[in-house]
């Protein structure tokens, strides 16, 4: 366990279930890397473990703790969390998603003055937000939360609706994307290291993400199969790139093999060169069943790719249908195939959509705007806490 030196800058502890590959965790990395040095210090507590993503944090003053949480409620970790809070003395604890929400209790008990909870996306077991159990859990912990952050309008409505959080306790802050790290290829898509397909001969349809039920890559595979059924001649040029790992990887491979087109797809597993992968694609597809504000959509837009996404969560807040991409119903492979058929047979249209997406990412979803939003929120909450303490002392 690391000991944090006590300096002038307030400490923010980012508390998550597991700190490894994922959009939520990637957002924390971007926030830490781009905040002004000296304004705030940062610590990361992962209830389970800390993975390779830690290497992407460029600051050397961040402290970490991984608690190795066993399955079940985190109640048995409360004493250790309380001890960490008392030792590190954070000014702010920022939990994210339901899996970490219960940790606001030991933070409150340890006297942490500001306790923020962020909702980044739907729970795997509650994709439509209708679970009464999860609503009640969130209401149970509500008294221990100082402020909520919702990444999309859909999640904001969920908090102020069934969870019954007062409107003035919910801040709406969107993710931002690093438009320097994620930038378009110069003229034509760049070769992807290790990929058997190339931009000279092929038109690449791609997706990047954890291969699990909520991301629904199997629907994209079915759409690819349907696309080739609609236009068999495309077998000469169309290729599918599925980047990521997880339980759906085997299911996707099986579907491709049963269709007899496994050689038309590349499934390299998890990659740490996502910007380069994006620059090798011709279009990006996110076939999710649920989303908050998708980092991968923003990254694809920043790379100048047309984005085809499902009408869930905040996807429609990012992708402007007919201008930067298209939005289709979830779990509808035929709808996906129809758009992919249009784009692959009119590639100039796809390129124009991608260029408009790049401009939108730069203008409305910059990482600078995201960081400024969080800094202003943290500043406001700490100032409010200081005023309250001064009033009570007086």
C-alpha atoms as one frame of an Amber mdcrd trajectory, in Angstrom:
protein
   0.000   0.000   0.000   1.389   3.385  -1.019   1.581   6.318   1.331   0.537
   9.620  -0.166   2.478  12.702   0.881   0.182  15.417   2.135   0.614  18.536
   0.019  -1.429  21.587  -0.826  -3.364  20.066  -3.736  -6.564  18.219  -2.752
  -6.640  14.489  -3.408  -9.316  12.869  -5.582  -9.745   9.124  -5.142 -11.290
   7.428  -8.169 -12.975   4.254  -6.904 -13.934   1.573  -9.430 -14.755  -2.112
  -9.490 -11.812  -3.132 -11.669  -9.224  -0.849 -13.272  -8.522  -2.418 -16.649
  -9.569  -2.122 -20.280 -12.916  -0.389 -20.643 -14.522   2.901 -21.587 -15.147
   3.981 -17.996 -11.566   3.292 -16.988 -10.226   4.920 -20.151 -12.126   8.070
 -19.199 -10.341   8.149 -15.830  -6.971   7.816 -17.565  -7.791  10.723 -19.877
  -9.008  12.853 -16.987  -5.882  12.280 -14.897  -3.491  12.763 -17.816  -5.040
  16.046 -18.921  -5.823  17.775 -15.628  -3.491  20.589 -14.653  -0.573  19.215
 -12.593  -0.625  20.635  -9.102  -4.330  21.485  -9.139  -5.427  18.076  -7.857
  -3.685  14.880  -6.854  -5.130  11.498  -7.749  -5.488   8.043  -6.278  -7.133
   4.954  -7.742  -8.776   2.240  -5.658  -9.943  -0.867  -7.514 -12.167  -3.244
  -5.568 -10.827  -6.177  -7.578  -7.572  -5.550  -9.441  -5.488  -3.120 -11.477
  -4.448  -4.181 -14.957  -2.223  -3.012 -17.785  -4.244   0.168 -18.280  -2.248
   1.663 -15.416   0.706   2.005 -17.819  -1.197   4.617 -19.837  -1.256   7.059
 -16.908   1.503   9.562 -17.566   1.691  11.147 -14.115   4.081   9.607 -11.600
   2.351  10.991  -8.492  -0.785   8.799  -8.729  -1.216   6.222  -5.956  -3.005
   2.892  -6.273  -4.658   0.231  -4.157  -6.200  -3.034  -5.362  -8.355  -4.808
  -2.766  -8.871  -8.240  -4.347 -12.599  -8.250  -3.649 -14.243 -11.708  -3.485
 -17.721 -12.217  -4.996 -20.615 -10.650  -3.124 -21.198  -7.461  -1.167 -18.195
  -5.276  -0.307 -19.185  -5.093   3.373 -16.148  -7.138   4.418 -13.937  -4.550
   2.686 -15.422  -1.634   4.621 -12.764  -1.681   7.375  -9.959  -1.637   4.818
 -11.630   1.094   2.786 -12.163   3.130   5.955  -8.495   2.701   6.835  -7.419
   3.812   3.341  -9.621   6.891   3.528  -8.227   7.845   6.910  -4.663   7.274
   5.695  -4.934   9.057   2.337  -7.347  11.782   3.555  -8.979  12.525   0.176
 -10.977  15.682  -0.351 -13.133  13.873  -2.907 -14.085  10.244  -3.494 -15.507
   9.622  -6.950 -17.187   6.209  -7.362 -18.436   4.990 -10.735 -21.330   2.700
 -11.602 -23.380   0.479  -9.317 -20.570  -1.996  -8.588 -18.651   0.707  -6.682
 -21.566   2.732  -5.288 -21.673   0.954  -1.903 -18.179   2.290  -1.153 -19.581
   5.757  -0.490 -20.541   4.433   2.970 -16.985   3.895   4.339 -15.960   7.168
   2.617 -18.735   8.978   4.502 -17.797   7.232   7.760 -14.161   8.287   7.313
 -15.208  11.921   6.957 -14.503  12.420   3.239 -16.203  15.781   2.629 -17.256
  15.282  -1.033 -18.581  11.968  -2.340 -19.409  11.917  -6.055 -21.036   9.025
  -7.868 -20.916   8.709 -11.657 -23.312   6.717 -13.824 -21.459   5.726 -16.995
 -23.708   3.086 -18.533 -26.361   0.470 -17.987 -25.822  -2.530 -15.747 -25.338
  -5.840 -17.551 -28.299  -7.323 -15.685 -30.524  -4.281 -16.239 -30.085  -3.065
 -19.808 -33.334  -1.082 -19.879 -33.031   0.379 -16.361 -36.306  -1.176 -15.188
 -34.945  -3.365 -12.392 -36.718  -2.349  -9.187 -33.935  -4.019  -7.212 -31.241
  -1.807  -8.748 -33.390   1.299  -8.365 -33.865   0.527  -4.676 -30.133  -0.112
  -4.205 -29.334   3.280  -5.662 -31.944   4.944  -3.454 -30.488   3.144  -0.415
 -27.058   4.734  -0.911 -28.378   8.131  -2.037 -28.018   9.825   1.413 -24.252
   9.144   1.353 -23.701  10.785  -2.070 -22.980  14.518  -2.309 -23.283  14.799
  -6.073 -24.150  12.616  -9.062 -22.629  12.743 -12.547 -24.573  11.346 -15.512
 -22.730  10.876 -18.796 -25.851  10.924 -20.967 -29.303  12.452 -20.943 -30.750
   8.948 -20.679 -28.808   8.277 -17.459 -29.677  11.721 -16.079 -33.373  10.968
 -16.570 -32.895   7.607 -14.859 -31.374   9.254 -11.765 -33.961  12.016 -11.479
 -36.791   9.607 -12.341 -36.929   6.157 -10.724 -33.909   6.731  -8.441 -35.488
  10.036  -7.244 -32.335  12.135  -7.097 -33.107  15.896  -7.005 -32.332  17.607
 -10.294 -29.836  20.002  -8.719 -27.812  17.045  -7.459 -27.187  15.667 -10.968
 -24.493  17.124 -13.215 -24.432  16.169 -16.893 -20.837  15.718 -18.091 -20.023
  14.019 -21.376 -16.876  12.070 -22.156 -14.181  13.702 -24.223 -11.792  12.250
 -26.783  -8.116  12.956 -27.382  -8.296  14.189 -30.981  -4.503  14.256 -31.268
  -4.036  10.618 -30.266  -7.098   9.609 -32.295  -6.738  11.236 -35.706  -7.613
  10.179 -39.271  -5.313   8.374 -41.651  -3.646  10.826 -44.040  -5.084   9.664
 -47.362  -6.187   6.032 -47.297  -6.615   3.693 -44.315  -3.279   2.662 -42.813
  -2.172  -1.000 -42.615  -3.085  -2.564 -39.268  -0.103  -4.478 -37.845  -0.773
  -8.205 -38.092  -3.985  -7.838 -40.086  -4.232 -10.078 -43.186  -6.386  -7.501
 -45.003  -5.212  -4.247 -46.581  -6.773  -0.990 -47.712  -5.696  -1.459 -51.333
  -7.801  -4.592 -51.820 -10.426  -4.552 -49.063 -13.111  -2.416 -47.417 -12.913
  -3.018 -43.656 -15.898  -3.007 -41.312 -14.688  -2.935 -37.722 -15.594  -2.781
 -34.070 -13.523  -2.547 -30.891 -14.644  -3.523 -27.397 -15.118  -6.180 -24.779
 -16.773  -9.196 -26.378 -19.645  -9.709 -23.977 -23.422  -9.839 -24.160 -24.086
  -6.125 -23.728 -21.789  -5.251 -26.653 -23.590  -7.788 -28.884 -20.895  -8.406
 -31.492 -22.812 -11.505 -32.618 -25.443  -9.229 -34.163 -22.700  -7.528 -36.191
 -21.504 -10.939 -37.385 -25.059 -11.831 -38.422 -25.286  -8.482 -40.224 -22.034
  -9.277 -42.063 -23.450 -12.642 -43.120 -26.672 -10.938 -44.262 -24.699  -8.314
 -46.182 -22.933 -11.016 -48.188 -26.237 -12.759 -48.817 -27.706  -9.518 -50.168
 -24.646  -8.797 -52.320 -22.523 -11.950 -52.885 -20.058 -10.041 -55.079 -18.865
  -8.171 -51.973 -17.058 -11.320 -50.831 -14.171 -10.132 -52.981 -13.708  -6.868
 -51.092 -15.613  -6.699 -47.786 -13.835  -7.833 -44.609 -14.792  -7.842 -40.916
 -12.483  -6.841 -38.041 -13.552  -7.746 -34.491 -11.053  -6.434 -31.927 -11.479
  -7.472 -28.300 -11.745 -10.499 -26.076 -14.450 -12.082 -23.965 -17.112 -14.796
 -23.954 -18.700 -13.751 -27.278 -15.467 -14.238 -29.194 -16.046 -17.980 -29.538
 -19.698 -17.415 -30.493 -18.696 -14.988 -33.247 -16.110 -17.382 -34.624 -18.646
 -20.213 -34.647 -21.204 -18.125 -36.558 -18.596 -17.219 -39.176 -17.485 -20.841
 -39.548 -21.055 -22.092 -39.903 -21.597 -19.513 -42.656 -18.386 -20.628 -44.372
 -16.816 -17.175 -44.305 -14.386 -17.381 -41.372 -11.523 -16.402 -43.695 -13.241
 -13.045 -44.339 -12.943 -11.965 -40.689 -10.016 -11.121 -38.435 -10.345 -11.547
 -34.666  -6.989 -10.661 -33.075  -8.246 -10.416 -29.481  -7.476  -7.455 -27.258
  -5.118  -4.801 -28.650  -3.312  -1.877 -27.063  -2.935   0.042 -30.358  -6.581
   1.043 -30.826  -5.812   4.369 -32.589  -3.788   2.524 -35.231  -6.502  -0.117
 -35.582  -9.114   2.610 -36.104  -7.008   4.255 -38.802  -6.999   0.985 -40.719
 -10.805   0.707 -40.902 -13.284   2.119 -43.412 -16.221   2.274 -41.020 -16.954
   1.601 -37.356 -19.936  -0.298 -35.930 -21.154  -0.365 -32.325 -23.959  -2.964
 -32.081 -24.486  -2.600 -28.291 -27.657  -3.454 -26.419 -26.945  -0.664 -23.891
 -24.502   2.247 -23.585 -23.815   5.378 -21.615 -21.630   7.720 -23.643 -19.389
   5.455 -25.702 -15.684   6.257 -25.736 -15.189   4.038 -28.772 -17.771   5.990
 -30.778 -15.945   9.215 -29.940 -12.603   7.623 -30.825 -13.953   6.381 -34.161
 -15.385   9.825 -34.931 -12.051  11.448 -34.065 -10.370   9.031 -36.496 -12.667
  10.215 -39.279 -14.764   7.045 -39.504 -18.488   6.920 -40.265 -20.195   5.370
 -37.244 -23.089   2.912 -37.352 -24.551   2.492 -33.855 -27.680   1.192 -32.177
 -30.367   3.459 -30.744 -29.515   2.848 -27.095 -28.265   5.067 -24.278 -26.325
   8.106 -25.400 -25.422   6.835 -28.886 -27.918   9.204 -30.505 -26.358  12.122
 -28.619 -23.030  11.419 -30.365 -23.947  10.161 -33.843 -26.044  12.489 -36.013
 -27.970  10.197 -38.346 -27.349  11.051 -41.992 -24.596  13.519 -41.073 -21.854
  11.616 -39.204 -23.229   8.074 -39.426 -26.451   6.179 -38.837 -28.512   4.930
 -35.880 -30.462   1.657 -36.138 -32.510  -0.438 -33.693 -30.601  -2.751 -31.363
 -30.392  -6.495 -32.110 -31.438  -5.958 -35.750 -28.828  -7.489 -38.089 -30.893
  -6.703 -41.197 -30.940  -2.969 -40.370 -27.161  -3.023 -39.848 -26.666  -4.894
 -43.125 -28.738  -2.357 -45.092 -26.568   0.559 -43.944 -23.336  -1.367 -44.490
 -24.484  -2.257 -47.997 -25.069   1.413 -48.805 -21.735   2.550 -47.373 -19.644
  -0.202 -48.941 -21.112   0.424 -52.403 -20.866   4.235 -52.114 -17.566   4.688
 -50.247 -17.440   8.429 -50.995 -20.604   8.863 -48.905 -18.982   6.957 -46.054
 -15.865   9.138 -46.240 -17.965  12.323 -46.100 -19.840  11.067 -43.042 -16.518
  10.271 -41.379 -15.117  13.726 -42.092 -18.197  15.330 -40.556 -17.811  13.070
 -37.505 -14.202  14.189 -37.074 -15.285  17.842 -37.134 -18.054  17.158 -34.603
 -15.628  15.380 -32.259 -13.242  18.321 -32.385 -15.923  20.957 -31.864 -18.172
  19.349 -29.250 -16.396  16.453 -27.569 -12.870  17.628 -26.943 -11.006  16.196
 -23.988 -10.257  19.751 -22.883 -13.981  20.478 -22.480 -14.453  17.278 -20.464
 -11.544  18.049 -18.150 -12.709  21.630 -17.654 -16.180  20.376 -16.736 -14.825
  18.018 -14.071 -12.422  20.629 -12.691 -15.241  23.137 -12.333 -17.441  20.533
 -10.641 -14.702  19.540  -8.187 -13.899  23.200  -7.468 -17.551  24.068  -6.858
 -18.208  21.155  -4.504 -15.066  21.784  -2.441 -15.869  25.496  -2.195 -19.416
  24.685  -1.088 -18.100  22.272   1.552 -15.682  24.911   2.854 -18.504  27.447
   3.135 -20.681  24.976   5.028 -17.880  24.220   7.481 -17.207  27.911   8.019
 -20.914  28.530   8.687 -21.071  25.713  11.223 -17.880  26.911  12.923 -19.293
  30.411  13.124
